[in-house]
């Protein structure tokens, strides 16, 4: 008889789930805030707010500057 609950849930000790959830939240907050600060440092705010989303703005920036990162000596920088 299946109750729909994964088998590992019964192995978790009482009181352990809140600690795991706290650790997941801390790591998510640290990673997301670091990435947000990095985006704000590299991309002007008006460009970030004017795009459809941040990923599309970053993709546009990378694709437009990709030609200047070329190692081909014929490409002028």
mmCIF file of the N, C-alpha and C atoms, coordinates in Angstrom:
data_MODEL
# 
_entry.id   MODEL 
# 
loop_
_atom_site.group_PDB 
_atom_site.id 
_atom_site.type_symbol 
_atom_site.label_atom_id 
_atom_site.label_alt_id 
_atom_site.label_comp_id 
_atom_site.label_asym_id 
_atom_site.label_entity_id 
_atom_site.label_seq_id 
_atom_site.pdbx_PDB_ins_code 
_atom_site.Cartn_x 
_atom_site.Cartn_y 
_atom_site.Cartn_z 
_atom_site.occupancy 
_atom_site.B_iso_or_equiv 
_atom_site.pdbx_formal_charge 
_atom_site.auth_seq_id 
_atom_site.auth_comp_id 
_atom_site.auth_asym_id 
_atom_site.auth_atom_id 
_atom_site.pdbx_PDB_model_num 
ATOM 1   N N  . UNK A 1 1  ? 0.840  -1.177 0.000   1.00 0.00 ? 1  UNK A N  1 
ATOM 2   C CA . UNK A 1 1  ? 0.000  0.000  0.000   1.00 0.00 ? 1  UNK A CA 1 
ATOM 3   C C  . UNK A 1 1  ? 0.887  1.244  0.000   1.00 0.00 ? 1  UNK A C  1 
ATOM 4   N N  . UNK A 1 2  ? 0.695  2.112  -0.986  1.00 0.00 ? 2  UNK A N  1 
ATOM 5   C CA . UNK A 1 2  ? 1.497  3.320  -1.107  1.00 0.00 ? 2  UNK A CA 1 
ATOM 6   C C  . UNK A 1 2  ? 0.694  4.523  -0.631  1.00 0.00 ? 2  UNK A C  1 
ATOM 7   N N  . UNK A 1 3  ? 1.338  5.339  0.183   1.00 0.00 ? 3  UNK A N  1 
ATOM 8   C CA . UNK A 1 3  ? 0.672  6.534  0.684   1.00 0.00 ? 3  UNK A CA 1 
ATOM 9   C C  . UNK A 1 3  ? 1.073  7.769  -0.107  1.00 0.00 ? 3  UNK A C  1 
ATOM 10  N N  . UNK A 1 4  ? 1.992  7.608  -1.080  1.00 0.00 ? 4  UNK A N  1 
ATOM 11  C CA . UNK A 1 4  ? 2.436  8.739  -1.870  1.00 0.00 ? 4  UNK A CA 1 
ATOM 12  C C  . UNK A 1 4  ? 3.594  9.494  -1.249  1.00 0.00 ? 4  UNK A C  1 
ATOM 13  N N  . UNK A 1 5  ? 4.066  9.036  -0.105  1.00 0.00 ? 5  UNK A N  1 
ATOM 14  C CA . UNK A 1 5  ? 5.180  9.676  0.573   1.00 0.00 ? 5  UNK A CA 1 
ATOM 15  C C  . UNK A 1 5  ? 6.456  8.913  0.266   1.00 0.00 ? 5  UNK A C  1 
ATOM 16  N N  . UNK A 1 6  ? 7.539  9.584  -0.093  1.00 0.00 ? 6  UNK A N  1 
ATOM 17  C CA . UNK A 1 6  ? 8.794  8.876  -0.356  1.00 0.00 ? 6  UNK A CA 1 
ATOM 18  C C  . UNK A 1 6  ? 9.271  8.124  0.883   1.00 0.00 ? 6  UNK A C  1 
ATOM 19  N N  . UNK A 1 7  ? 9.990  7.046  0.681   1.00 0.00 ? 7  UNK A N  1 
ATOM 20  C CA . UNK A 1 7  ? 10.417 6.195  1.792   1.00 0.00 ? 7  UNK A CA 1 
ATOM 21  C C  . UNK A 1 7  ? 11.419 6.884  2.715   1.00 0.00 ? 7  UNK A C  1 
ATOM 22  N N  . UNK A 1 8  ? 12.200 7.825  2.187   1.00 0.00 ? 8  UNK A N  1 
ATOM 23  C CA . UNK A 1 8  ? 13.209 8.471  3.026   1.00 0.00 ? 8  UNK A CA 1 
ATOM 24  C C  . UNK A 1 8  ? 12.595 9.426  4.051   1.00 0.00 ? 8  UNK A C  1 
ATOM 25  N N  . UNK A 1 9  ? 11.345 9.813  3.860   1.00 0.00 ? 9  UNK A N  1 
ATOM 26  C CA . UNK A 1 9  ? 10.718 10.744 4.804   1.00 0.00 ? 9  UNK A CA 1 
ATOM 27  C C  . UNK A 1 9  ? 10.593 10.092 6.175   1.00 0.00 ? 9  UNK A C  1 
ATOM 28  N N  . UNK A 1 10 ? 10.347 8.794  6.211   1.00 0.00 ? 10 UNK A N  1 
ATOM 29  C CA . UNK A 1 10 ? 10.225 8.109  7.497   1.00 0.00 ? 10 UNK A CA 1 
ATOM 30  C C  . UNK A 1 10 ? 11.561 8.026  8.219   1.00 0.00 ? 10 UNK A C  1 
ATOM 31  N N  . UNK A 1 11 ? 12.668 8.208  7.510   1.00 0.00 ? 11 UNK A N  1 
ATOM 32  C CA . UNK A 1 11 ? 13.991 8.135  8.124   1.00 0.00 ? 11 UNK A CA 1 
ATOM 33  C C  . UNK A 1 11 ? 14.449 9.462  8.715   1.00 0.00 ? 11 UNK A C  1 
ATOM 34  N N  . UNK A 1 12 ? 13.763 10.540 8.396   1.00 0.00 ? 12 UNK A N  1 
ATOM 35  C CA . UNK A 1 12 ? 14.148 11.856 8.921   1.00 0.00 ? 12 UNK A CA 1 
ATOM 36  C C  . UNK A 1 12 ? 13.722 11.962 10.376  1.00 0.00 ? 12 UNK A C  1 
ATOM 37  N N  . UNK A 1 13 ? 14.665 12.363 11.197  1.00 0.00 ? 13 UNK A N  1 
ATOM 38  C CA . UNK A 1 13 ? 14.395 12.487 12.621  1.00 0.00 ? 13 UNK A CA 1 
ATOM 39  C C  . UNK A 1 13 ? 13.508 13.704 12.884  1.00 0.00 ? 13 UNK A C  1 
ATOM 40  N N  . UNK A 1 14 ? 12.684 13.642 13.902  1.00 0.00 ? 14 UNK A N  1 
ATOM 41  C CA . UNK A 1 14 ? 11.845 14.798 14.242  1.00 0.00 ? 14 UNK A CA 1 
ATOM 42  C C  . UNK A 1 14 ? 12.705 16.021 14.563  1.00 0.00 ? 14 UNK A C  1 
ATOM 43  N N  . UNK A 1 15 ? 12.349 17.149 13.995  1.00 0.00 ? 15 UNK A N  1 
ATOM 44  C CA . UNK A 1 15 ? 13.076 18.391 14.229  1.00 0.00 ? 15 UNK A CA 1 
ATOM 45  C C  . UNK A 1 15 ? 14.210 18.636 13.255  1.00 0.00 ? 15 UNK A C  1 
ATOM 46  N N  . UNK A 1 16 ? 14.521 17.674 12.378  1.00 0.00 ? 16 UNK A N  1 
ATOM 47  C CA . UNK A 1 16 ? 15.620 17.847 11.433  1.00 0.00 ? 16 UNK A CA 1 
ATOM 48  C C  . UNK A 1 16 ? 15.191 18.647 10.206  1.00 0.00 ? 16 UNK A C  1 
ATOM 49  N N  . UNK A 1 17 ? 13.928 18.528 9.813   1.00 0.00 ? 17 UNK A N  1 
ATOM 50  C CA . UNK A 1 17 ? 13.476 19.214 8.602   1.00 0.00 ? 17 UNK A CA 1 
ATOM 51  C C  . UNK A 1 17 ? 13.602 20.731 8.691   1.00 0.00 ? 17 UNK A C  1 
ATOM 52  N N  . UNK A 1 18 ? 13.227 21.359 9.801   1.00 0.00 ? 18 UNK A N  1 
ATOM 53  C CA . UNK A 1 18 ? 13.411 22.820 9.875   1.00 0.00 ? 18 UNK A CA 1 
ATOM 54  C C  . UNK A 1 18 ? 14.870 23.244 9.723   1.00 0.00 ? 18 UNK A C  1 
ATOM 55  N N  . UNK A 1 19 ? 15.798 22.430 10.210  1.00 0.00 ? 19 UNK A N  1 
ATOM 56  C CA . UNK A 1 19 ? 17.218 22.771 10.065  1.00 0.00 ? 19 UNK A CA 1 
ATOM 57  C C  . UNK A 1 19 ? 17.662 22.678 8.612   1.00 0.00 ? 19 UNK A C  1 
ATOM 58  N N  . UNK A 1 20 ? 17.205 21.646 7.924   1.00 0.00 ? 20 UNK A N  1 
ATOM 59  C CA . UNK A 1 20 ? 17.540 21.490 6.517   1.00 0.00 ? 20 UNK A CA 1 
ATOM 60  C C  . UNK A 1 20 ? 16.940 22.636 5.715   1.00 0.00 ? 20 UNK A C  1 
ATOM 61  N N  . UNK A 1 21 ? 15.706 22.980 6.003   1.00 0.00 ? 21 UNK A N  1 
ATOM 62  C CA . UNK A 1 21 ? 15.043 24.070 5.297   1.00 0.00 ? 21 UNK A CA 1 
ATOM 63  C C  . UNK A 1 21 ? 15.749 25.400 5.544   1.00 0.00 ? 21 UNK A C  1 
ATOM 64  N N  . UNK A 1 22 ? 16.204 25.621 6.765   1.00 0.00 ? 22 UNK A N  1 
ATOM 65  C CA . UNK A 1 22 ? 16.954 26.842 7.087   1.00 0.00 ? 22 UNK A CA 1 
ATOM 66  C C  . UNK A 1 22 ? 18.238 26.903 6.278   1.00 0.00 ? 22 UNK A C  1 
ATOM 67  N N  . UNK A 1 23 ? 18.962 25.775 6.212   1.00 0.00 ? 23 UNK A N  1 
ATOM 68  C CA . UNK A 1 23 ? 20.215 25.747 5.456   1.00 0.00 ? 23 UNK A CA 1 
ATOM 69  C C  . UNK A 1 23 ? 19.974 25.990 3.974   1.00 0.00 ? 23 UNK A C  1 
ATOM 70  N N  . UNK A 1 24 ? 18.896 25.448 3.432   1.00 0.00 ? 24 UNK A N  1 
ATOM 71  C CA . UNK A 1 24 ? 18.568 25.685 2.029   1.00 0.00 ? 24 UNK A CA 1 
ATOM 72  C C  . UNK A 1 24 ? 18.243 27.156 1.775   1.00 0.00 ? 24 UNK A C  1 
ATOM 73  N N  . UNK A 1 25 ? 17.519 27.772 2.696   1.00 0.00 ? 25 UNK A N  1 
ATOM 74  C CA . UNK A 1 25 ? 17.186 29.185 2.547   1.00 0.00 ? 25 UNK A CA 1 
ATOM 75  C C  . UNK A 1 25 ? 18.439 30.056 2.616   1.00 0.00 ? 25 UNK A C  1 
ATOM 76  N N  . UNK A 1 26 ? 19.333 29.741 3.533   1.00 0.00 ? 26 UNK A N  1 
ATOM 77  C CA . UNK A 1 26 ? 20.558 30.536 3.667   1.00 0.00 ? 26 UNK A CA 1 
ATOM 78  C C  . UNK A 1 26 ? 21.393 30.462 2.399   1.00 0.00 ? 26 UNK A C  1 
ATOM 79  N N  . UNK A 1 27 ? 21.557 29.263 1.865   1.00 0.00 ? 27 UNK A N  1 
ATOM 80  C CA . UNK A 1 27 ? 22.352 29.136 0.646   1.00 0.00 ? 27 UNK A CA 1 
ATOM 81  C C  . UNK A 1 27 ? 21.685 29.834 -0.536  1.00 0.00 ? 27 UNK A C  1 
ATOM 82  N N  . UNK A 1 28 ? 20.370 29.746 -0.640  1.00 0.00 ? 28 UNK A N  1 
ATOM 83  C CA . UNK A 1 28 ? 19.663 30.414 -1.734  1.00 0.00 ? 28 UNK A CA 1 
ATOM 84  C C  . UNK A 1 28 ? 19.777 31.934 -1.611  1.00 0.00 ? 28 UNK A C  1 
ATOM 85  N N  . UNK A 1 29 ? 19.660 32.451 -0.411  1.00 0.00 ? 29 UNK A N  1 
ATOM 86  C CA . UNK A 1 29 ? 19.764 33.895 -0.200  1.00 0.00 ? 29 UNK A CA 1 
ATOM 87  C C  . UNK A 1 29 ? 21.171 34.387 -0.539  1.00 0.00 ? 29 UNK A C  1 
ATOM 88  N N  . UNK A 1 30 ? 22.195 33.649 -0.107  1.00 0.00 ? 30 UNK A N  1 
ATOM 89  C CA . UNK A 1 30 ? 23.572 34.064 -0.389  1.00 0.00 ? 30 UNK A CA 1 
ATOM 90  C C  . UNK A 1 30 ? 23.881 34.019 -1.884  1.00 0.00 ? 30 UNK A C  1 
ATOM 91  N N  . UNK A 1 31 ? 23.489 32.954 -2.543  1.00 0.00 ? 31 UNK A N  1 
ATOM 92  C CA . UNK A 1 31 ? 23.762 32.847 -3.979  1.00 0.00 ? 31 UNK A CA 1 
ATOM 93  C C  . UNK A 1 31 ? 22.994 33.898 -4.781  1.00 0.00 ? 31 UNK A C  1 
ATOM 94  N N  . UNK A 1 32 ? 21.721 34.062 -4.485  1.00 0.00 ? 32 UNK A N  1 
ATOM 95  C CA . UNK A 1 32 ? 20.911 35.021 -5.245  1.00 0.00 ? 32 UNK A CA 1 
ATOM 96  C C  . UNK A 1 32 ? 21.347 36.460 -5.001  1.00 0.00 ? 32 UNK A C  1 
ATOM 97  N N  . UNK A 1 33 ? 21.673 36.798 -3.762  1.00 0.00 ? 33 UNK A N  1 
ATOM 98  C CA . UNK A 1 33 ? 22.097 38.175 -3.498  1.00 0.00 ? 33 UNK A CA 1 
ATOM 99  C C  . UNK A 1 33 ? 23.451 38.457 -4.151  1.00 0.00 ? 33 UNK A C  1 
ATOM 100 N N  . UNK A 1 34 ? 24.347 37.480 -4.170  1.00 0.00 ? 34 UNK A N  1 
ATOM 101 C CA . UNK A 1 34 ? 25.635 37.666 -4.838  1.00 0.00 ? 34 UNK A CA 1 
ATOM 102 C C  . UNK A 1 34 ? 25.448 37.868 -6.337  1.00 0.00 ? 34 UNK A C  1 
ATOM 103 N N  . UNK A 1 35 ? 24.594 37.060 -6.952  1.00 0.00 ? 35 UNK A N  1 
ATOM 104 C CA . UNK A 1 35 ? 24.341 37.214 -8.382  1.00 0.00 ? 35 UNK A CA 1 
ATOM 105 C C  . UNK A 1 35 ? 23.651 38.542 -8.691  1.00 0.00 ? 35 UNK A C  1 
ATOM 106 N N  . UNK A 1 36 ? 22.735 38.980 -7.827  1.00 0.00 ? 36 UNK A N  1 
ATOM 107 C CA . UNK A 1 36 ? 22.069 40.267 -8.035  1.00 0.00 ? 36 UNK A CA 1 
ATOM 108 C C  . UNK A 1 36 ? 23.058 41.424 -7.986  1.00 0.00 ? 36 UNK A C  1 
ATOM 109 N N  . UNK A 1 37 ? 23.950 41.386 -7.019  1.00 0.00 ? 37 UNK A N  1 
ATOM 110 C CA . UNK A 1 37 ? 24.948 42.454 -6.894  1.00 0.00 ? 37 UNK A CA 1 
ATOM 111 C C  . UNK A 1 37 ? 25.886 42.439 -8.095  1.00 0.00 ? 37 UNK A C  1 
ATOM 112 N N  . UNK A 1 38 ? 26.254 41.253 -8.562  1.00 0.00 ? 38 UNK A N  1 
ATOM 113 C CA . UNK A 1 38 ? 27.118 41.145 -9.732  1.00 0.00 ? 38 UNK A CA 1 
ATOM 114 C C  . UNK A 1 38 ? 26.443 41.716 -10.975 1.00 0.00 ? 38 UNK A C  1 
ATOM 115 N N  . UNK A 1 39 ? 25.173 41.412 -11.165 1.00 0.00 ? 39 UNK A N  1 
ATOM 116 C CA . UNK A 1 39 ? 24.439 41.953 -12.319 1.00 0.00 ? 39 UNK A CA 1 
ATOM 117 C C  . UNK A 1 39 ? 24.333 43.465 -12.211 1.00 0.00 ? 39 UNK A C  1 
ATOM 118 N N  . UNK A 1 40 ? 24.023 43.968 -11.035 1.00 0.00 ? 40 UNK A N  1 
ATOM 119 C CA . UNK A 1 40 ? 23.911 45.416 -10.864 1.00 0.00 ? 40 UNK A CA 1 
ATOM 120 C C  . UNK A 1 40 ? 25.246 46.117 -11.057 1.00 0.00 ? 40 UNK A C  1 
ATOM 121 N N  . UNK A 1 41 ? 26.345 45.439 -10.741 1.00 0.00 ? 41 UNK A N  1 
ATOM 122 C CA . UNK A 1 41 ? 27.666 46.040 -10.917 1.00 0.00 ? 41 UNK A CA 1 
ATOM 123 C C  . UNK A 1 41 ? 28.083 46.060 -12.382 1.00 0.00 ? 41 UNK A C  1 
ATOM 124 N N  . UNK A 1 42 ? 27.644 45.077 -13.150 1.00 0.00 ? 42 UNK A N  1 
ATOM 125 C CA . UNK A 1 42 ? 28.087 44.964 -14.535 1.00 0.00 ? 42 UNK A CA 1 
ATOM 126 C C  . UNK A 1 42 ? 27.150 45.601 -15.553 1.00 0.00 ? 42 UNK A C  1 
ATOM 127 N N  . UNK A 1 43 ? 25.881 45.655 -15.241 1.00 0.00 ? 43 UNK A N  1 
ATOM 128 C CA . UNK A 1 43 ? 24.886 46.135 -16.202 1.00 0.00 ? 43 UNK A CA 1 
ATOM 129 C C  . UNK A 1 43 ? 24.196 47.365 -15.599 1.00 0.00 ? 43 UNK A C  1 
ATOM 130 N N  . UNK A 1 44 ? 24.088 48.451 -16.344 1.00 0.00 ? 44 UNK A N  1 
ATOM 131 C CA . UNK A 1 44 ? 23.390 49.620 -15.821 1.00 0.00 ? 44 UNK A CA 1 
ATOM 132 C C  . UNK A 1 44 ? 21.926 49.297 -15.480 1.00 0.00 ? 44 UNK A C  1 
ATOM 133 N N  . UNK A 1 45 ? 21.419 49.956 -14.470 1.00 0.00 ? 45 UNK A N  1 
ATOM 134 C CA . UNK A 1 45 ? 20.075 49.666 -13.972 1.00 0.00 ? 45 UNK A CA 1 
ATOM 135 C C  . UNK A 1 45 ? 19.011 49.921 -15.025 1.00 0.00 ? 45 UNK A C  1 
ATOM 136 N N  . UNK A 1 46 ? 19.133 50.993 -15.795 1.00 0.00 ? 46 UNK A N  1 
ATOM 137 C CA . UNK A 1 46 ? 18.109 51.273 -16.806 1.00 0.00 ? 46 UNK A CA 1 
ATOM 138 C C  . UNK A 1 46 ? 18.083 50.200 -17.896 1.00 0.00 ? 46 UNK A C  1 
ATOM 139 N N  . UNK A 1 47 ? 19.227 49.620 -18.212 1.00 0.00 ? 47 UNK A N  1 
ATOM 140 C CA . UNK A 1 47 ? 19.268 48.531 -19.194 1.00 0.00 ? 47 UNK A CA 1 
ATOM 141 C C  . UNK A 1 47 ? 18.621 47.279 -18.612 1.00 0.00 ? 47 UNK A C  1 
ATOM 142 N N  . UNK A 1 48 ? 18.905 47.000 -17.346 1.00 0.00 ? 48 UNK A N  1 
ATOM 143 C CA . UNK A 1 48 ? 18.326 45.829 -16.695 1.00 0.00 ? 48 UNK A CA 1 
ATOM 144 C C  . UNK A 1 48 ? 16.813 45.950 -16.600 1.00 0.00 ? 48 UNK A C  1 
ATOM 145 N N  . UNK A 1 49 ? 16.332 47.119 -16.232 1.00 0.00 ? 49 UNK A N  1 
ATOM 146 C CA . UNK A 1 49 ? 14.888 47.304 -16.085 1.00 0.00 ? 49 UNK A CA 1 
ATOM 147 C C  . UNK A 1 49 ? 14.177 47.410 -17.425 1.00 0.00 ? 49 UNK A C  1 
ATOM 148 N N  . UNK A 1 50 ? 14.875 47.802 -18.466 1.00 0.00 ? 50 UNK A N  1 
ATOM 149 C CA . UNK A 1 50 ? 14.251 47.963 -19.771 1.00 0.00 ? 50 UNK A CA 1 
ATOM 150 C C  . UNK A 1 50 ? 14.109 46.679 -20.561 1.00 0.00 ? 50 UNK A C  1 
ATOM 151 N N  . UNK A 1 51 ? 14.777 45.607 -20.141 1.00 0.00 ? 51 UNK A N  1 
ATOM 152 C CA . UNK A 1 51 ? 14.726 44.342 -20.871 1.00 0.00 ? 51 UNK A CA 1 
ATOM 153 C C  . UNK A 1 51 ? 13.532 43.505 -20.471 1.00 0.00 ? 51 UNK A C  1 
ATOM 154 N N  . UNK A 1 52 ? 13.285 42.442 -21.259 1.00 0.00 ? 52 UNK A N  1 
ATOM 155 C CA . UNK A 1 52 ? 12.183 41.533 -20.954 1.00 0.00 ? 52 UNK A CA 1 
ATOM 156 C C  . UNK A 1 52 ? 12.444 40.819 -19.632 1.00 0.00 ? 52 UNK A C  1 
ATOM 157 N N  . UNK A 1 53 ? 13.656 40.342 -19.444 1.00 0.00 ? 53 UNK A N  1 
ATOM 158 C CA . UNK A 1 53 ? 14.087 39.789 -18.168 1.00 0.00 ? 53 UNK A CA 1 
ATOM 159 C C  . UNK A 1 53 ? 15.612 39.888 -18.095 1.00 0.00 ? 53 UNK A C  1 
ATOM 160 N N  . UNK A 1 54 ? 16.149 39.634 -16.936 1.00 0.00 ? 54 UNK A N  1 
ATOM 161 C CA . UNK A 1 54 ? 17.579 39.832 -16.723 1.00 0.00 ? 54 UNK A CA 1 
ATOM 162 C C  . UNK A 1 54 ? 18.407 38.876 -17.573 1.00 0.00 ? 54 UNK A C  1 
ATOM 163 N N  . UNK A 1 55 ? 17.948 37.645 -17.732 1.00 0.00 ? 55 UNK A N  1 
ATOM 164 C CA . UNK A 1 55 ? 18.709 36.686 -18.524 1.00 0.00 ? 55 UNK A CA 1 
ATOM 165 C C  . UNK A 1 55 ? 18.802 37.103 -19.983 1.00 0.00 ? 55 UNK A C  1 
ATOM 166 N N  . UNK A 1 56 ? 17.724 37.652 -20.527 1.00 0.00 ? 56 UNK A N  1 
ATOM 167 C CA . UNK A 1 56 ? 17.780 38.090 -21.924 1.00 0.00 ? 56 UNK A CA 1 
ATOM 168 C C  . UNK A 1 56 ? 18.701 39.295 -22.079 1.00 0.00 ? 56 UNK A C  1 
ATOM 169 N N  . UNK A 1 57 ? 18.716 40.183 -21.102 1.00 0.00 ? 57 UNK A N  1 
ATOM 170 C CA . UNK A 1 57 ? 19.618 41.337 -21.140 1.00 0.00 ? 57 UNK A CA 1 
ATOM 171 C C  . UNK A 1 57 ? 21.064 40.863 -21.078 1.00 0.00 ? 57 UNK A C  1 
ATOM 172 N N  . UNK A 1 58 ? 21.366 39.926 -20.185 1.00 0.00 ? 58 UNK A N  1 
ATOM 173 C CA . UNK A 1 58 ? 22.727 39.409 -20.084 1.00 0.00 ? 58 UNK A CA 1 
ATOM 174 C C  . UNK A 1 58 ? 23.134 38.670 -21.353 1.00 0.00 ? 58 UNK A C  1 
ATOM 175 N N  . UNK A 1 59 ? 22.211 37.925 -21.941 1.00 0.00 ? 59 UNK A N  1 
ATOM 176 C CA . UNK A 1 59 ? 22.518 37.223 -23.191 1.00 0.00 ? 59 UNK A CA 1 
ATOM 177 C C  . UNK A 1 59 ? 22.808 38.214 -24.313 1.00 0.00 ? 59 UNK A C  1 
ATOM 178 N N  . UNK A 1 60 ? 22.050 39.299 -24.384 1.00 0.00 ? 60 UNK A N  1 
ATOM 179 C CA . UNK A 1 60 ? 22.310 40.326 -25.398 1.00 0.00 ? 60 UNK A CA 1 
ATOM 180 C C  . UNK A 1 60 ? 23.687 40.963 -25.204 1.00 0.00 ? 60 UNK A C  1 
ATOM 181 N N  . UNK A 1 61 ? 24.039 41.224 -23.961 1.00 0.00 ? 61 UNK A N  1 
ATOM 182 C CA . UNK A 1 61 ? 25.336 41.839 -23.680 1.00 0.00 ? 61 UNK A CA 1 
ATOM 183 C C  . UNK A 1 61 ? 26.465 40.892 -24.057 1.00 0.00 ? 61 UNK A C  1 
ATOM 184 N N  . UNK A 1 62 ? 26.339 39.642 -23.697 1.00 0.00 ? 62 UNK A N  1 
ATOM 185 C CA . UNK A 1 62 ? 27.385 38.666 -24.001 1.00 0.00 ? 62 UNK A CA 1 
ATOM 186 C C  . UNK A 1 62 ? 27.499 38.453 -25.498 1.00 0.00 ? 62 UNK A C  1 
ATOM 187 N N  . UNK A 1 63 ? 26.381 38.361 -26.192 1.00 0.00 ? 63 UNK A N  1 
ATOM 188 C CA . UNK A 1 63 ? 26.442 38.116 -27.632 1.00 0.00 ? 63 UNK A CA 1 
ATOM 189 C C  . UNK A 1 63 ? 26.971 39.325 -28.392 1.00 0.00 ? 63 UNK A C  1 
ATOM 190 N N  . UNK A 1 64 ? 26.730 40.521 -27.898 1.00 0.00 ? 64 UNK A N  1 
ATOM 191 C CA . UNK A 1 64 ? 27.225 41.704 -28.594 1.00 0.00 ? 64 UNK A CA 1 
ATOM 192 C C  . UNK A 1 64 ? 28.704 41.948 -28.320 1.00 0.00 ? 64 UNK A C  1 
ATOM 193 N N  . UNK A 1 65 ? 29.214 41.513 -27.181 1.00 0.00 ? 65 UNK A N  1 
ATOM 194 C CA . UNK A 1 65 ? 30.626 41.711 -26.865 1.00 0.00 ? 65 UNK A CA 1 
ATOM 195 C C  . UNK A 1 65 ? 31.459 40.489 -27.186 1.00 0.00 ? 65 UNK A C  1 
ATOM 196 N N  . UNK A 1 66 ? 30.841 39.445 -27.682 1.00 0.00 ? 66 UNK A N  1 
ATOM 197 C CA . UNK A 1 66 ? 31.567 38.217 -27.972 1.00 0.00 ? 66 UNK A CA 1 
ATOM 198 C C  . UNK A 1 66 ? 32.612 38.435 -29.066 1.00 0.00 ? 66 UNK A C  1 
ATOM 199 N N  . UNK A 1 67 ? 32.332 39.308 -30.030 1.00 0.00 ? 67 UNK A N  1 
ATOM 200 C CA . UNK A 1 67 ? 33.287 39.535 -31.115 1.00 0.00 ? 67 UNK A CA 1 
ATOM 201 C C  . UNK A 1 67 ? 34.553 40.236 -30.609 1.00 0.00 ? 67 UNK A C  1 
ATOM 202 N N  . UNK A 1 68 ? 34.471 41.021 -29.543 1.00 0.00 ? 68 UNK A N  1 
ATOM 203 C CA . UNK A 1 68 ? 35.662 41.687 -29.014 1.00 0.00 ? 68 UNK A CA 1 
ATOM 204 C C  . UNK A 1 68 ? 36.498 40.737 -28.185 1.00 0.00 ? 68 UNK A C  1 
ATOM 205 N N  . UNK A 1 69 ? 35.942 39.590 -27.806 1.00 0.00 ? 69 UNK A N  1 
ATOM 206 C CA . UNK A 1 69 ? 36.700 38.631 -27.020 1.00 0.00 ? 69 UNK A CA 1 
ATOM 207 C C  . UNK A 1 69 ? 37.392 37.606 -27.915 1.00 0.00 ? 69 UNK A C  1 
ATOM 208 N N  . UNK A 1 70 ? 37.297 37.770 -29.205 1.00 0.00 ? 70 UNK A N  1 
ATOM 209 C CA . UNK A 1 70 ? 37.878 36.812 -30.138 1.00 0.00 ? 70 UNK A CA 1 
ATOM 210 C C  . UNK A 1 70 ? 39.391 36.827 -30.048 1.00 0.00 ? 70 UNK A C  1 
ATOM 211 N N  . UNK A 1 71 ? 39.999 35.655 -30.222 1.00 0.00 ? 71 UNK A N  1 
ATOM 212 C CA . UNK A 1 71 ? 41.454 35.559 -30.209 1.00 0.00 ? 71 UNK A CA 1 
ATOM 213 C C  . UNK A 1 71 ? 42.026 35.634 -31.613 1.00 0.00 ? 71 UNK A C  1 
ATOM 214 N N  . UNK A 1 72 ? 41.204 35.873 -32.605 1.00 0.00 ? 72 UNK A N  1 
ATOM 215 C CA . UNK A 1 72 ? 41.649 35.971 -33.990 1.00 0.00 ? 72 UNK A CA 1 
ATOM 216 C C  . UNK A 1 72 ? 42.432 37.269 -34.167 1.00 0.00 ? 72 UNK A C  1 
ATOM 217 N N  . UNK A 1 73 ? 43.687 37.226 -34.636 1.00 0.00 ? 73 UNK A N  1 
ATOM 218 C CA . UNK A 1 73 ? 44.474 38.457 -34.760 1.00 0.00 ? 73 UNK A CA 1 
ATOM 219 C C  . UNK A 1 73 ? 43.953 39.389 -35.841 1.00 0.00 ? 73 UNK A C  1 
ATOM 220 N N  . UNK A 1 74 ? 43.126 38.886 -36.760 1.00 0.00 ? 74 UNK A N  1 
ATOM 221 C CA . UNK A 1 74 ? 42.580 39.726 -37.826 1.00 0.00 ? 74 UNK A CA 1 
ATOM 222 C C  . UNK A 1 74 ? 41.459 40.633 -37.348 1.00 0.00 ? 74 UNK A C  1 
ATOM 223 N N  . UNK A 1 75 ? 40.873 40.282 -36.196 1.00 0.00 ? 75 UNK A N  1 
ATOM 224 C CA . UNK A 1 75 ? 39.761 41.078 -35.659 1.00 0.00 ? 75 UNK A CA 1 
ATOM 225 C C  . UNK A 1 75 ? 40.360 42.251 -34.882 1.00 0.00 ? 75 UNK A C  1 
ATOM 226 N N  . UNK A 1 76 ? 39.974 43.458 -35.251 1.00 0.00 ? 76 UNK A N  1 
ATOM 227 C CA . UNK A 1 76 ? 40.493 44.619 -34.534 1.00 0.00 ? 76 UNK A CA 1 
ATOM 228 C C  . UNK A 1 76 ? 39.662 44.852 -33.290 1.00 0.00 ? 76 UNK A C  1 
ATOM 229 N N  . UNK A 1 77 ? 40.353 45.223 -32.233 1.00 0.00 ? 77 UNK A N  1 
ATOM 230 C CA . UNK A 1 77 ? 39.663 45.440 -30.961 1.00 0.00 ? 77 UNK A CA 1 
ATOM 231 C C  . UNK A 1 77 ? 39.528 46.888 -30.689 1.00 0.00 ? 77 UNK A C  1 
# 
